Every structure is written in C-alpha cells, then in structure tokens.
Amino acid sequence: MLVPANLKFRWFLINAGVGVVLTIMITSILTQVATHRIEYQVGTGLAEVAHQMSDKLERGMFERYRDMQVAATLIEEMSSDESFHDEAAAMLATLQQTYPYYAWIGITDAKGVVQVSTGNLLEGQDVSARPWFQQARENYFIGDVHAALLLEQKLNPDSGEPLRFVDVALPLQSAQGDYIGVIGSHLNWAWANEVSASMTPSLENYEQAEVLIVSSEGLVLLGPPELRENPLPVTISEQLRTSNYVVQEWPDGTRYLTGYAEVTEYREYQGPHWQILVRVPVSNAFDPVEELRIQALWIGSGIALILAILGWFSADRMARPLANINEKLEREVRQRTAELRTSNAQLEQLATTDSLTRLANRRALLTAADAMMERATRRNMPLAVLMLDLDHFKRINDEYGHAAGDEVLESVGQLLSSTVRQIDIAARTGGEEFTILLEDSTVAGAVMVAERLLQRMEQLYFGRDRASFNVTLSIGVTLWEVGERIDKAFARADAALYEAKQKGRNRVITA
C-alpha cells in the first residue's frame, strides 16, 4: 500500500518536529540536573578550600599570639638592671629568627617609647600614638593589615613593592602586677602568600581558581592584582554566608562560582574578621555540563534527521524504527548519566576527604558527628572524643623537608584508619591535628585506644637509614555530654591536648 506524498511530507514534518522537541527537552533536563549537581559539588569543594584557608590563618595568628605571650612572660621575669637591654634584645632576635615573617618586634616603656627592638629599629622613638600601643595597654591587640611607612622606609628603602603588616601586641607587667609597657610585633603580610600557596594541591581540580582575602573593612588584601588594595567589588550576600557558595556576576562581566569562609576565632584568640573567597569562572566549573549539552544536541540532531527520513520513506512502518531509535537514545542517556554520576561521586569524595591522609576532612567529621550524637542520645550510650596532634611537627619539616612531613602525615592516616572501628570516624582537622569520634566508648575505652596509638606511633620510623627518625603524639580525651554542641566537647579535648603538650608530650590526658 502506497502512502500519498502529502502524507509522507506531513509524516516528515511530524517526525522532524518530534525529534527537535525531544532534543530540546532531553538537553534541557540533562543540563539542568547536571548544572545543579555540579554547582553543589564544586561549590562545596570551594567552600571547603576557603574553610581550610581560614583555619590556617586562624592557627597562624594564634601561634603568633602565643609567641607574644611567651615573650611577654620572659621579659617580665628579666632583671631590671643594665643587662636588661642585651638580654631582651637577644631574646627578640631569637624569636625573629624562629619565624622570619616577624618584620619587627619591640618593647616600649609605659609612656610608649621604644626601649629594645630587633635590629635596633625605632629605638628611642615615641610610638604612643600608634593603635597597637594604645589598645594593648589594657589587653592584647591584634590589628588588621595596614601599611607602616616609617618602618617600611627602614626595612625596604629601595623596593617599589609596598610592605603590609599585621600587629600583635600585649601589655607588660611588673612582678607586682603594675603596667610597665608593651611588647609589639609587626608581622609581614607576605606570610599570607605562603598560606595561599599551600592550598594549591586542594585547587588542582579547579582550573583558573583564585583565592581572595578580604579585610575587616572590606578591602582585598590578597587576590588578583587588579582587585588588591581596593574594596571588594561584590556584596557578601546572606545566601553566600548561609550556604557558603553562590554563583554571581563580578564587575569584570564574568560569572563566578564562589566559595566562602570567615576567619573568626581559635581558642582564646580573637583577631581581625577576615573573609576568604575562592572563585572559579562558571565557564570552567561547568565544562562537563557544556560537553554533555553538545553531545546531547548532536545525538538529538541525528535522531531528528533519522526520524524525518523514516517518516518520509516508511510512514506505514514508523513504530518499529521509532522504538529502536528511542532505545538508542535511552542507552546514550544512561551512558552519559552514568558518567555524570561517576564524576559526581568523585567530586563528593574530594569535598569530604583529605587528599593527603585519605581520612575524613572537617566537613565530613561534623556531618558524621551529628548522626553519632543522635544515636548516642537515642540509645543512651557514650560518645568519646580524641584530639591528637603530632609533636614537634614543624621541626620535622625544617630538618627533613616537607616530603618527609607528608610521609609522616600519610602514615598517621593509615595508622588511624587501621585502628578505629567502622562505626567510628577519624578525620584530619588541621595541619598536623586529627580528631577521632568513638561510638559507644567510655573514657577508659578511649584511653586504651589512645595508648595503643601512642605505642604504635613510637614503633614507626621515617626517612632514610642515616636520617631515620620517629614521631610521637599528644592526645586529649573527653566524653561528649548529652545535649551539648559537639564543638564544646572538641574544646575540652583540645584543652586536654594542650595540657599533654605542656606536660612533656607523648602522653594521653583526659578532660
């Protein structure tokens, strides 16, 4: 039976139209689903990098604050005779050598005149009008990034690159508790460049990623040259603060996927309210979606053409080839969906796993902690918290190199993974700091696990034959109390860890 020409033409148009509609619908659905999924995966990944950056800044500033505390204590114990200047100068010089980013450290008298300083810079100068002196007379002072023209002229007279500093200052007291002066330091802001560079491994999966640090006043302290020293050109929206990532257009006309974190406080340290942004052009972040969209368009176009030809030549037998075509389309969609699911799984793993130790990261730890606290409350069973820190880890990096330090961290990750149960979780929460949550474990049980970790750690040796060394751990142990936030238990375990450090390291202390 012949099919009339006009019917063939109508079938041609109908099948071509169906193919076009199917192509548009499938492409739209696939790209929307993929876009939302990748936006979440990449966004949370960028937010995690921003959080890691903020954590390193917090810890770095806390260490400088601790340096000043220790120095203030030593100064207050020094004699007040003629040898004071030489003793204090030697101590400040040693402190500056231990951390080269100390651009200047000085001691003033009660009126604000510099008595002792590194390199004898500004000695005899009146600094009483400086904010760090005025505000440190009552309590410690940690300022935001700023210029110091007089100090820059003495430290960097020939360079066209301006210096920027962060001030850390504490009051000094006599043995009777009377205010006698201030110890202040100018920390070279170039330190932040080193911290930013340390995040490179975490950003290797994000092409053209950029890290920005914004001051308390909204100025870009670190970032692309065209933005540096200028106000942040976009608004930190409530959505960005809440979800920690957002897609927004910047003044350069580019849309970026931006992760966000804030520098808040660490232990008793409270300093400038820095904001960390990690941005990636949307065009780069969504490359897999664009590739999938193009492939779907080519496949759909081919299908539309095939449908049209079949409609022209086989109007009376259209059902059979159409079914075959649909099956092919579904197979292609399943294949692309499977590839997208695999990519999403890899992105999810990157967002929840520490790349060096293969342990959970802070984000995964907090997610697991919520579930463990809920089970502990429902089943009325204990939940133990262990906070671990490698002893003298900085010395390992200095003496044996960062490769040796990475080897130690990898071994610690393997040790923790092989020690804890499947129902427990071990996470890397800082540079050399780790946290373990033990479900249904008493203090005694947690201490046994901790002691086992100490013993096994002492048996590990690193480096080559002539430079082999081992590393010890300090561990703080506590129990989570029903109804309290998990960070309260973290704080107790951290305090116990700090006590273990003070009592000689390589030991377990319970809180």
PEMO-V208132 format. One record per residue. N is the residue number from 1. RES is the residue in one small letter. PHI is phi in whole degrees, -180 to 180 (999 if undefined). NEAR is the number of other C-alpha atoms within 12 Angstrom. D_CENTER is the distance of its C-alpha to the mean C-alpha in Angstrom with 2 decimals. Layout:
n = (N;N)
res = (RES;RES)
phi = (PHI;PHI)
near = (NEAR;NEAR)
d_center = (D_CENTER;D_CENTER)
This chain:
n = (1;2;3;4;5;6;7;8;9;10;11;12;13;14;15;16;17;18;19;20;21;22;23;24;25;26;27;28;29;30;31;32;33;34;35;36;37;38;39;40;41;42;43;44;45;46;47;48;49;50;51;52;53;54;55;56;57;58;59;60;61;62;63;64;65;66;67;68;69;70;71;72;73;74;75;76;77;78;79;80;81;82;83;84;85;86;87;88;89;90;91;92;93;94;95;96;97;98;99;100;101;102;103;104;105;106;107;108;109;110;111;112;113;114;115;116;117;118;119;120;121;122;123;124;125;126;127;128;129;130;131;132;133;134;135;136;137;138;139;140;141;142;143;144;145;146;147;148;149;150;151;152;153;154;155;156;157;158;159;160;161;162;163;164;165;166;167;168;169;170;171;172;173;174;175;176;177;178;179;180;181;182;183;184;185;186;187;188;189;190;191;192;193;194;195;196;197;198;199;200;201;202;203;204;205;206;207;208;209;210;211;212;213;214;215;216;217;218;219;220;221;222;223;224;225;226;227;228;229;230;231;232;233;234;235;236;237;238;239;240;241;242;243;244;245;246;247;248;249;250;251;252;253;254;255;256;257;258;259;260;261;262;263;264;265;266;267;268;269;270;271;272;273;274;275;276;277;278;279;280;281;282;283;284;285;286;287;288;289;290;291;292;293;294;295;296;297;298;299;300;301;302;303;304;305;306;307;308;309;310;311;312;313;314;315;316;317;318;319;320;321;322;323;324;325;326;327;328;329;330;331;332;333;334;335;336;337;338;339;340;341;342;343;344;345;346;347;348;349;350;351;352;353;354;355;356;357;358;359;360;361;362;363;364;365;366;367;368;369;370;371;372;373;374;375;376;377;378;379;380;381;382;383;384;385;386;387;388;389;390;391;392;393;394;395;396;397;398;399;400;401;402;403;404;405;406;407;408;409;410;411;412;413;414;415;416;417;418;419;420;421;422;423;424;425;426;427;428;429;430;431;432;433;434;435;436;437;438;439;440;441;442;443;444;445;446;447;448;449;450;451;452;453;454;455;456;457;458;459;460;461;462;463;464;465;466;467;468;469;470;471;472;473;474;475;476;477;478;479;480;481;482;483;484;485;486;487;488;489;490;491;492;493;494;495;496;497;498;499;500;501;502;503;504;505;506;507;508;509;510;511)
res = (m;l;v;p;a;n;l;k;f;r;w;f;l;i;n;a;g;v;g;v;v;l;t;i;m;i;t;s;i;l;t;q;v;a;t;h;r;i;e;y;q;v;g;t;g;l;a;e;v;a;h;q;m;s;d;k;l;e;r;g;m;f;e;r;y;r;d;m;q;v;a;a;t;l;i;e;e;m;s;s;d;e;s;f;h;d;e;a;a;a;m;l;a;t;l;q;q;t;y;p;y;y;a;w;i;g;i;t;d;a;k;g;v;v;q;v;s;t;g;n;l;l;e;g;q;d;v;s;a;r;p;w;f;q;q;a;r;e;n;y;f;i;g;d;v;h;a;a;l;l;l;e;q;k;l;n;p;d;s;g;e;p;l;r;f;v;d;v;a;l;p;l;q;s;a;q;g;d;y;i;g;v;i;g;s;h;l;n;w;a;w;a;n;e;v;s;a;s;m;t;p;s;l;e;n;y;e;q;a;e;v;l;i;v;s;s;e;g;l;v;l;l;g;p;p;e;l;r;e;n;p;l;p;v;t;i;s;e;q;l;r;t;s;n;y;v;v;q;e;w;p;d;g;t;r;y;l;t;g;y;a;e;v;t;e;y;r;e;y;q;g;p;h;w;q;i;l;v;r;v;p;v;s;n;a;f;d;p;v;e;e;l;r;i;q;a;l;w;i;g;s;g;i;a;l;i;l;a;i;l;g;w;f;s;a;d;r;m;a;r;p;l;a;n;i;n;e;k;l;e;r;e;v;r;q;r;t;a;e;l;r;t;s;n;a;q;l;e;q;l;a;t;t;d;s;l;t;r;l;a;n;r;r;a;l;l;t;a;a;d;a;m;m;e;r;a;t;r;r;n;m;p;l;a;v;l;m;l;d;l;d;h;f;k;r;i;n;d;e;y;g;h;a;a;g;d;e;v;l;e;s;v;g;q;l;l;s;s;t;v;r;q;i;d;i;a;a;r;t;g;g;e;e;f;t;i;l;l;e;d;s;t;v;a;g;a;v;m;v;a;e;r;l;l;q;r;m;e;q;l;y;f;g;r;d;r;a;s;f;n;v;t;l;s;i;g;v;t;l;w;e;v;g;e;r;i;d;k;a;f;a;r;a;d;a;a;l;y;e;a;k;q;k;g;r;n;r;v;i;t;a)
phi = (999;-83;-99;-57;-61;-65;-68;-61;-64;-64;-61;-59;-67;-62;-69;-63;-63;-61;-62;-65;-62;-60;-60;-64;-64;-65;-62;-64;-64;-61;-69;-65;-62;-65;-62;-62;-68;-69;-59;-66;-65;-69;-60;-67;-64;-66;-62;-66;-62;-61;-65;-61;-63;-64;-64;-66;-65;-60;-67;-63;-67;-64;-65;-67;-62;-64;-55;-66;-62;-64;-62;-62;-63;-65;-64;-65;-90;-73;-70;-100;-86;-66;-80;-59;-60;-67;-63;-66;-62;-64;-65;-66;-64;-63;-62;-66;-68;-70;-143;-64;-81;-75;-73;-159;-133;-144;-122;-110;-86;-65;-92;98;-95;-69;-98;-138;-157;-69;66;60;-73;68;-64;88;-80;-91;-113;-64;-87;-74;-58;-65;-74;-61;-84;-86;-68;-102;-154;-67;-133;-129;-95;-85;-67;-155;-92;-138;-62;-62;-68;-65;-63;-85;-86;-141;-69;-105;-91;-85;-84;-68;-96;-129;-133;-120;-92;-130;-142;-137;-76;-111;-130;-80;-61;-89;88;-86;-68;-125;157;-139;-107;-130;-137;-109;-94;-65;-66;-58;-55;-66;-63;-66;-62;-64;-64;-67;-87;-55;-59;-73;-107;-66;-88;-119;-68;62;-72;-132;-106;-122;-115;-115;-76;-61;-89;87;-92;-78;-88;-144;161;-58;-55;-71;-102;-62;72;-116;-61;-59;-78;-125;-90;-79;-75;-65;-62;-66;-66;-81;-90;71;-157;-163;-102;-150;-90;-99;-57;-78;86;-98;-90;-119;-93;-120;-95;-142;-155;-122;-89;-108;-154;-143;52;-88;-77;-137;-130;-60;-88;-79;-121;-111;-124;-121;-120;-136;-55;-58;-60;-83;-62;-103;-54;-62;-68;-62;-63;-64;-63;-63;-63;-64;-65;-64;-63;-64;-63;-63;-64;-61;-66;-63;-60;-64;-64;-64;-64;-75;-93;-134;-60;-82;-126;-72;-63;-65;-64;-64;-64;-63;-65;-61;-63;-63;-63;-63;-64;-64;-64;-61;-63;-67;-65;-63;-63;-66;-63;-63;-63;-64;-63;-66;-65;-62;-65;-63;-77;-121;-125;-75;-67;-85;-94;66;-87;-65;-96;-60;-62;-66;-61;-66;-65;-65;-61;-59;-66;-68;-66;-65;-67;-62;-70;-68;-98;55;-127;-75;-136;-98;-121;-118;-114;-118;-146;-71;-81;55;-68;-59;-64;-64;-62;-69;-87;-114;98;-69;-63;-65;-61;-65;-61;-63;-63;-63;-67;-63;-59;-66;-63;-66;-63;-82;-96;-78;-81;-67;-81;-95;-140;-120;-139;-93;-110;-164;-56;-124;-111;-132;-133;-125;-112;-108;-79;53;-131;-80;-61;-62;-65;-65;-64;-61;-61;-62;-63;-63;-64;-60;-64;-67;-67;-65;-87;-90;-124;-129;86;-84;-55;-82;-132;-71;-154;-123;-130;-112;-119;-116;-132;-111;-125;-154;-111;-73;-98;-58;96;-91;-70;-63;-67;-66;-66;-59;-64;-65;-63;-65;-65;-64;-61;-63;-65;-61;-62;-67;-90;118;68;54;-157;-114;-124;-101;-102)
near = (7;13;17;15;15;14;19;25;21;20;28;27;23;24;34;29;23;26;35;27;19;28;32;25;18;34;32;22;20;34;32;20;22;34;31;21;27;36;37;29;34;48;41;35;44;49;42;40;49;41;37;40;40;38;32;35;40;35;29;30;43;27;22;38;34;24;30;38;29;20;36;35;22;25;35;29;19;23;16;16;10;10;13;20;25;21;23;34;30;24;29;36;25;20;30;28;17;17;24;21;28;35;36;40;48;51;47;41;29;26;22;34;26;32;31;36;38;34;22;25;23;26;24;19;23;20;29;24;14;26;24;36;38;28;25;34;29;20;23;33;34;36;36;34;34;30;23;28;15;19;32;25;18;18;25;18;14;11;11;9;13;22;31;32;32;38;40;45;42;41;36;38;28;22;16;10;12;14;23;28;37;47;51;51;45;43;39;35;32;24;29;33;23;18;28;33;20;21;31;24;18;31;31;19;23;32;23;20;35;32;43;43;45;38;30;23;20;27;26;30;39;36;28;21;13;16;24;20;26;21;21;28;21;25;20;27;16;12;16;27;20;16;22;33;36;37;35;25;20;22;14;13;12;17;21;32;41;46;46;40;40;37;33;25;22;27;24;17;26;24;32;31;26;36;39;47;46;48;43;38;31;31;24;24;35;33;23;29;33;23;23;32;31;22;24;34;29;22;30;35;27;22;36;32;25;28;37;31;26;31;35;28;24;27;30;19;19;24;16;16;23;27;16;17;27;25;15;18;30;21;15;24;28;17;17;28;27;18;19;29;22;18;21;27;19;20;26;28;23;34;36;33;30;33;27;27;30;25;38;35;37;33;30;30;33;26;19;26;34;22;21;32;34;24;19;26;20;14;14;18;21;28;40;43;50;53;47;48;43;39;31;22;28;22;17;28;21;15;17;23;18;18;17;27;31;24;28;36;38;23;29;41;37;24;30;37;26;19;27;29;17;13;20;31;36;42;45;40;35;31;34;35;36;39;48;50;49;42;35;27;30;25;28;21;24;36;29;25;33;40;28;24;37;32;22;24;33;23;19;23;21;28;23;12;8;9;14;17;24;30;35;35;43;43;46;44;44;41;39;38;24;22;16;17;17;30;26;20;32;37;27;29;39;35;30;31;38;32;25;29;26;18;15;18;25;33;35;41;36;33;29)
d_center = (72.18;71.12;68.53;69.61;67.89;66.73;65.17;63.40;62.14;60.90;59.25;57.68;56.24;55.18;53.36;51.77;50.63;49.26;47.32;45.85;44.93;43.36;41.37;40.05;39.29;37.56;35.52;34.52;33.58;31.64;29.69;28.95;27.71;25.67;24.25;23.12;21.68;19.77;18.60;17.11;15.61;14.18;13.21;11.24;9.62;8.75;7.67;5.24;3.98;4.68;3.50;1.07;3.98;5.90;5.94;7.16;9.41;10.69;11.56;13.05;15.14;16.14;17.45;19.40;20.75;21.87;23.49;25.48;26.50;27.84;29.54;31.12;32.51;34.00;35.53;37.12;38.70;40.18;43.85;45.03;47.74;47.97;45.52;42.63;41.73;41.62;39.72;37.09;36.79;36.34;33.63;31.69;32.16;30.81;27.70;27.17;27.70;25.06;22.37;23.61;21.52;23.88;26.17;28.62;29.33;32.50;34.65;36.91;39.90;40.33;41.53;38.58;40.23;38.13;39.87;37.69;34.84;33.28;35.60;38.02;36.32;37.38;39.57;42.25;40.34;40.19;36.61;37.59;36.72;33.10;30.62;28.91;32.35;33.59;30.67;30.19;33.81;33.09;29.50;26.45;25.13;21.76;22.22;20.39;20.52;24.20;26.97;29.54;32.55;34.79;32.28;31.21;34.91;35.31;32.14;31.97;35.47;35.80;32.46;31.98;28.19;27.59;25.67;23.27;22.67;20.93;23.52;23.35;26.78;28.59;32.26;34.70;37.45;40.70;41.83;43.55;40.40;41.48;39.13;39.85;37.14;33.48;31.13;28.72;26.32;25.01;21.63;21.48;18.71;18.65;16.24;13.46;14.59;14.00;10.38;10.06;12.25;10.26;7.83;11.23;11.55;8.73;10.67;14.07;14.94;14.69;17.67;17.79;14.14;13.67;11.07;12.77;12.61;15.40;17.50;19.10;22.10;20.41;20.73;18.45;17.55;15.67;16.14;19.20;22.36;24.24;21.84;21.15;23.11;24.05;23.29;20.63;23.05;21.73;21.57;18.52;20.34;20.48;19.61;16.28;15.57;16.84;15.57;12.25;13.68;17.14;19.56;21.41;23.69;23.09;26.12;26.34;27.46;24.54;22.79;19.01;16.61;13.87;10.51;9.95;8.34;10.31;10.58;13.23;14.48;14.26;17.56;20.31;18.41;18.39;17.88;17.49;15.96;13.57;12.11;9.38;10.73;10.13;13.65;15.82;19.61;20.94;23.58;21.17;19.01;22.32;24.22;24.93;26.43;28.62;29.81;30.69;32.48;34.56;35.49;36.51;38.61;40.39;41.09;42.28;44.45;46.06;46.69;48.22;50.53;51.57;52.27;54.39;56.42;56.97;58.02;60.57;62.08;61.54;61.83;63.77;61.32;58.01;56.63;56.34;54.45;52.24;51.19;50.42;48.37;46.39;45.73;44.45;42.20;40.80;40.22;38.29;36.24;35.54;34.54;32.16;30.80;30.29;28.45;26.21;25.66;24.74;22.24;20.75;20.61;18.77;16.17;15.96;15.52;12.66;10.90;11.82;12.14;10.50;12.26;13.69;15.10;15.71;14.92;13.32;9.61;9.00;9.96;12.98;13.88;14.29;16.26;18.43;18.96;20.56;22.98;23.79;24.59;26.80;28.66;29.07;30.59;32.81;34.09;34.28;32.52;30.24;26.49;25.29;21.92;21.21;18.61;18.74;17.89;19.32;22.02;22.18;19.36;19.19;22.90;22.45;20.29;22.86;25.93;25.21;22.46;18.93;20.57;22.08;18.85;17.35;20.68;20.40;16.98;18.44;21.55;19.89;18.26;21.81;23.38;21.41;21.95;25.65;26.11;24.79;26.79;25.97;25.94;23.27;19.54;17.59;13.80;11.47;9.54;8.84;10.22;13.70;13.56;14.54;15.93;19.02;20.86;24.56;26.58;30.20;29.94;31.67;30.74;33.27;31.82;28.28;29.72;31.52;28.37;26.71;29.87;29.96;26.46;27.64;30.78;29.24;26.63;29.55;31.30;28.65;29.31;27.34;28.37;31.77;35.12;35.70;32.22;31.36;29.44;27.94;25.08;25.29;23.17;23.27;22.95;23.18;24.80;25.59;26.75;25.30;28.02;29.15;28.19;25.39;21.73;19.63;17.56;21.00;21.53;18.14;19.27;22.64;21.42;19.16;22.32;24.35;21.98;22.38;26.12;26.17;24.73;27.44;30.16;29.74;26.78;27.41;28.42;27.71;27.97;28.35;27.68)
